[in-house]
Amino acid sequence: MEPFTASSVQVKKRNSVKDFISVSGPLHVSHLLIVTNTQVGPYLRIMRTPKGPTLTFRIHSYSLCQDILSSVKKQLNADKMYKHAPLIVLNNFTSDENHMKLMATMFQNMFPTINVTKVSLSDIKRVVMINYNTTSKLIDFRHYGIRVVPIGVSKGVKKILQSKVPNLARFQDVSEFLTKPGMLSESEVEDDPNSHVTLPQTLSSRGNIAQSKSSVRLFELGPRMTLQLIKIEEGLMDGEVMFHELVHKTEEEKRAIQKRIAQRKRLKEERKRTQEQNKKRKEQLKEEHKKKSLAGMHKKQKVEADAIMKKHGNDAQSEAVDDDVQYYREEVGEEPQPEMFDPNNAQVKFRPPKLPMKRKSPYGKKDNAGNKKFKRGNQDGDKKNKGGKKFGGSKKVLGSKIRKKSQRN
């Protein structure tokens, strides 16, 4: 099929037919050929993208390209022949049956069309021949390379035309090499007169000049296959069976199959519609979540900005308080009270200064004569002295506590 093939496509085990159908459009692939091997035998499927039909062939026998080229005695380099598309020749595809017309059209469309008025003979290097046997219903597939050889040229002249230096050690003169009867081409005797043509154009090969006679020769490139058409399906392996060689169904069975296929298509469309709705709903939820996330991010940024502004405001307020404290020190000449310039309280609460407590007299109540009576201990006659330390008691005098507290204040 070269050069119009997707040779750069890499095939992996996890790939399916849907993967190749999805990329067939961008790669401009018109046909897919799938070879499968089953317990019955190998099969070949030819599909027209993107909507079918699909032709299934059973491969009765085949030979690979490598097997055919290795069996040839004189192997030729055929790499340059694959730079141009081959010719397609169909034989015995003249039946009026629908499956025969469809099969012939499928084979023709697999290869590019050739404009006879503009084609160059130098670009025609290969030919694909497909023959249909009407009795056995088998299809023979052959692939050949084309060579054009000039007629009536001796073997020595042909070597000179092919830029091959001959060995002249056995000859006395060059004319003897060119005119010797034994040096005629061995293939001229084998050539069929039906293969002789008059060239309308000059070919790139040596000795093939316009309006001269040349012989057309074919050498097989492979592969070689013998096929049998089994069935034709609508679509890509999932449609209605249009033709089957082995199974024949009644009209009722055909209608039942059509009904089942229509129901399957309807369910497929419903699933597709449901998937689209779910996709839209998920996208909508995703968009709402995105909006909420953005709103939360803006709110968080605003809160952080307010916290930063508040922090800067407190710093400025503390700086102002420090300035007020310094001003108070300079003007009054003494340290201010801590609560006067408290930055945490907007209104400073007034706290009156603590006054020293009056010292209580150690004397008790006055007696009947008006004299103060001093407490020396327990009036009940308790031997344990509960008076102050000054008078032999174990406790300290209350006045010392009051004095120390007033000094602290």
Buried (B, 14 or more C-beta within 10 A) or exposed (E): BEEBEBEEEEEEEEEEEEEBBEEBEEEEBEBBEBEEEEEEEBBBBBBBBEEBBBBBBBBBEBBEBEEBBEEEEEEEEBEEBBEBBBBBEBEEBEEEEEBBEBBBEBBEEBBEEEEEEEEEBBEBBBBBBBBBEEEEEBBBBBBBBBBBBBBEBBBBBBBBBEEEEBEEEEBEEEEEBBEBEEBBBEEBEEBEEEBEEEBEEEBEBEBBEEEBEBBBBBBBBBBBBBBBBBBBBBBBBEBBBBBBBEEEEEEEEEEEEEEEBEEEEEEEEEEEEEEEEEEEEEEEEEEEEEEEEEEEEEEEEEEEEEEEEEEEEEEEEEEEBEEEBEEBEEEEEEEEEEEEBEEEEEEEEEEEEEEEBEEEEBEEEEEEEEEEEEBEBEEEEEEEBEBBEEEEBEEEBEBEEBBEEBEEE
